[in-house]
């Protein structure tokens, strides 16, 4: 009768298991994830298409431009090819401006505000501010 209580078997997990945490900055935007991957191989049309697909959703458009600019900080060949092809495209010019802003911040030693995709990310430096007491 008490044999079941005295057995040392691992207990079955209670409830559903949480999915693993996804550290990719694009979160659940799969179109942006695909575009970031393709941009890494030099496909600037993927960046143009993903920004154009955001339409008038300005929050989505801003997030996509920010992450594409972060990728351009690490590798800008695709962006300059886009600008050579269509210099008047406002999305390309905005991505270039955000990329140059990120590079200027790195040059003067300020913390990064634009985060590149995980493939080109580096560990962030420790916070220079001492803790409060």
N, C-alpha and C positions, 0 to 999 in steps of 0.2 A: 504494500500500500504506500509506503513512504519511499520506495526505490526511485520513483520519478523525481522526488525532491532532492535526493542525494546524488544524482548523476551530475557530472561536471561537463555538460555539453554547452557550447556557446548558444546564447539566446538568439532567437531570430530578431532581426532589426524591426523595431516598432515603427510603423507608418512608412510612407514613401520616402525614398532617398532624394536629397537635393541634387540637382544637376551640378556638374563642375562649373566653377566660376570662369567666365570668359574675359580675358584681359585685353582683348582687341579693342582699340579706341573707337572703331566703327559700330560697336555694340551689335544691334540686330539689323543694321542696314546692310543687307547682303549685296545690293548693287554697288555700294561704296567699297565693300571688301573686295569684290571682284575687280573694280576699277583700280584700287590701290595695288592689287597684284599685277594687273596688266600694265599699269604705269611703271612699275618696277622693271618691266621688260621694254620700256620705251614706247608704249602705245598711248599717245596723247589723246587719240580719239575717244578712248574709254573715259578719260577725265572730262572731256567736253560733253559727252553723252550723259554722264551721271549728273553733272551740274545742270544740264538742260532738262533732264527728267525731273528735277526737283520743282520745276514750274514756279508757282508763286508761293510755295511753302518756304518762307524766308528763314525760318529756324533750321529746317533741313538743309537748305541751300548754304547757309552760313557754316553749319557743321561740316558739310562736305568740302567746302572751299578751305576751311581751316585745316582739315586733315590732309587734303591734297597739297596745301602749302607746306605742311610739315614734311611730307614725302619729298617735296621739291627742295627743301633745305638740305636733305641728304643726297639727292640726285636730281639735278635740274635739267638734264639733257632733253628730256621729253617736253618740259615746259618751254624751253627756248625753241624747240622745233615747232611747237604749237604756235608760238608767237611769230616765227618766221612765216608760217603758213597763213595765219589770220591775225595780224597785228591789232586789228580793231575789235576783237572779241573781248567784251567786258569781263567775262569770267576768267580768261587767261591773264588779263592785266591785273585783275584783283588777286589772283593766286600769286602772281609775280610780286605784287606789292606786299602781300602777307609774308612771302618767302624772304624778301629783302628786309622786312621788319624783324623777322626771326634771326636772320644773320647779323643784323646790326646789334641786336640784343646780345648775341653770343660774342661779338667782337668787343663790346664794352664790358662784358663779364656779368651781365644780369642773368637771372634765372630764365630758362626757356619757358615761353608761353605757348609755343606751337610744338606739339608732340608729334614726332614722326611715327609712322607705322611700326609695329613691333619688329619687323625684319631689319630695320635700320636704327633701332633705339639703343641708347646707351644708358647706363645706370645714372640716375639723377644725383647731383652732388648733395652733400649734407646741408641742412639749413644753417646759414651763417648767424642767425639770430639766437642769442643765448636764452635759455628758458627763464621764465619769470620765477621769482621766489617770493 
